[in-house]
Amino acid sequence: MKKRFREKIILFIATILSRPILLIFRLSLRIRVVNRRYVQEVRRKGESVILSFWHENMILPLLVHEGQKINVLVSRHFDGEIIARVLWGFGLPSVRGSSTRGGREAYRILKTKISNGRTDVAFTPDGPTGPRRKMKLGVVRLASETGNPVIPVGVAATRFRRLKSWDRLLLVLPFSQCVHLYGQPFYVPKTSSQAELQMYADKLTSVTNDLDEEAQKCLFS
């Protein structure tokens, strides 16, 4: 009973209070968005954008993409319900599913949305439970089967803490300078085999890690 009551309180906060709190928090930040042109170029071509960033880096992309109606893949676990409600407050619809629960159905929904028209989607490809920075194949498979590019994202902040969670969540502190860095569009051939998809996933893992390091350098340039 106590657990259910606690969960209701948490969900109430996520639904009602998360948006105003996060908006006030965002006002304290200096966010620099780098290479936005990559996203704009893909959209001008009439293609969908498949954003991909590590689970630990989810806070900054949330603040940057408010109101853009990007469909975000979110797990069906309780933590996912919290995230889905926060996303809803920022005008970002969620598609519920993960590698452990409802993943196939969620993948089918995302693929259908992209196939029916220009709909951008977002993944945390090492979520919902890790291993940390170990990219699962869903994001590269979706890119391969739809012909749309993955745009990886790196982030950095001057003031932050890391939580003791499996992903070591990057908790950006108020009054921080931040960088949100888009990488170049990453295409995956439609004819890719399972082994080739793994190769592309490994390459995208390396690219995403490099973007985090590049974002860190951008803070001081």
Stockholm file with secondary structure:
# STOCKHOLM 1.0

chainA/1-221         MKKRFREKIILFIATILSRPILLIFRLSLRIRVVNRRYVQEVRRKGESVILSFWHENMILPLLVHEGQKINVLVSRHFDGEIIARVLWGFGLPSVRGSSTRGGREAYRILKTKISNGRTDVAFTPDGPTGPRRKMKLGVVRLASETGNPVIPVGVAATRFRRLKSWDRLLLVLPFSQCVHLYGQPFYVPKTSSQAELQMYADKLTSVTNDLDEEAQKCLFS
#=GR chainA/1-221 SS CHHHHHHHHHHHIIIIIHHHHHHHHHHTCEEEEECHHHHHHHHHTTCCCEEECCGGGCHHHHHHTTTSCCEEEECSSHHHHHHHHHHHHTTCCEEECBTTTBHHHHHHHHHHHHHTSCCCEEECTTTTTCCTTCCCSHHHHHHHHHCCCEEEEEEEESSEEECSSTTCCEEECTTCEEEEEECCCBCCCTTCCHHHHHHHHHHHHHHHHHHHHHHHHHTTC
#=GC SS_cons         CHHHHHHHHHHHIIIIIHHHHHHHHHHTCEEEEECHHHHHHHHHTTCCCEEECCGGGCHHHHHHTTTSCCEEEECSSHHHHHHHHHHHHTTCCEEECBTTTBHHHHHHHHHHHHHTSCCCEEECTTTTTCCTTCCCSHHHHHHHHHCCCEEEEEEEESSEEECSSTTCCEEECTTCEEEEEECCCBCCCTTCCHHHHHHHHHHHHHHHHHHHHHHHHHTTC
//
